[in-house]
Amino acid sequence: MTDVPTGDLIAIAVDVGGTTVKGALVDTAGRPLHEVAAPTAPADGTPVADVLSAVLAGLAARAAGSGLHVAGAGVVTPGTVDEGTGRVGFAANLGWRDFDLRGHLERALPVPVAVGHDVRAAGAAEALLGAGRGAGDLAFVALGTGIAAALVTGGAVVTGATRAAGEIGHMPVHPGGRHCSCGQQGCLEVYASGSAVARRYAELGGRPGSTAGDVAAALGTDPAADQAWHEAVQALALASSTLTMALDPALLVFGGGLGRAGERLLAPLRRELGGLLAWRAPPRLAAAELGQDAGRVGAAMLAYRAAGQGAVVERWTTADVLGRPPVVAEPGTVVPAGRRVREES
Ligand SMILES: [Zn+2]
């Protein structure tokens, strides 16, 4: 590795989602040079692990064709992930139980491969280059189909004894409340996830088939939307007060689908959280800044660190990791760098 000039190095970053696997070549400045996507569960029944092997091999071939040397790869995934061993303890939607993901991928691509937890990796990216810049002590809360958090203390992401730190979606907020798919009752995620908000809105007589985004858009004009949103905010405020007591964060960063509601979520949440905390000031609340790119950025950080090139990560800038180089959109058409629509509320 030491005989390869840094400028010729590239990392492979892969973000495994429930429906789509997103892969990218990321240069030493953190810029995504080439991106690909593949269905997580293809119609032909190819196992997820083999989809990932193919994505890695395809990106490695692309890099070689450009004269670049793959330093390492970072793959982030949901589930109970052991970053130290690269094994996935359990990932319900991916069909993995005590699976040696790193071993499988290193057989497909003989470079250092780092395996990370999707939310912890996204939280590390938000802490370094997003809304958490300079904070050191924060929680990044991903509000998607489910809810999970990355707990960052003293700049380090907490993993826990069984690699399950941050599973705040299953923090009880209403003892004896609604049943959760995890087997418990009253979990945060059955009140405040995107799917929970949509379901509650429908129960209250809202327009059928609405998403949490539709509910956010209807706030102030639709009493069912206001009610469903208020209940989610209350649940989230309870969980946020518990997080505040346990972690004493400087700020809480909210990402995922509901996080994109921005101040429509954060303003009422500030009020509710302030009302729950009597003897201390609440932490600052902020919306995530890296959006859906956080997983890729976190995976690329893991890749360079696994390759012994962690110093390059310290020089990355937010503009670079979110920017795009010129890409050919249609034959003869060059899209200028930086022209990109970011997903914000
Ligand atoms: Zn639960």
Residues whose N, C-alpha, C, O or C-beta is under 5 A from the ligand:
A	BS01	ZN	G169 H170 C180 C182 Q184 C187
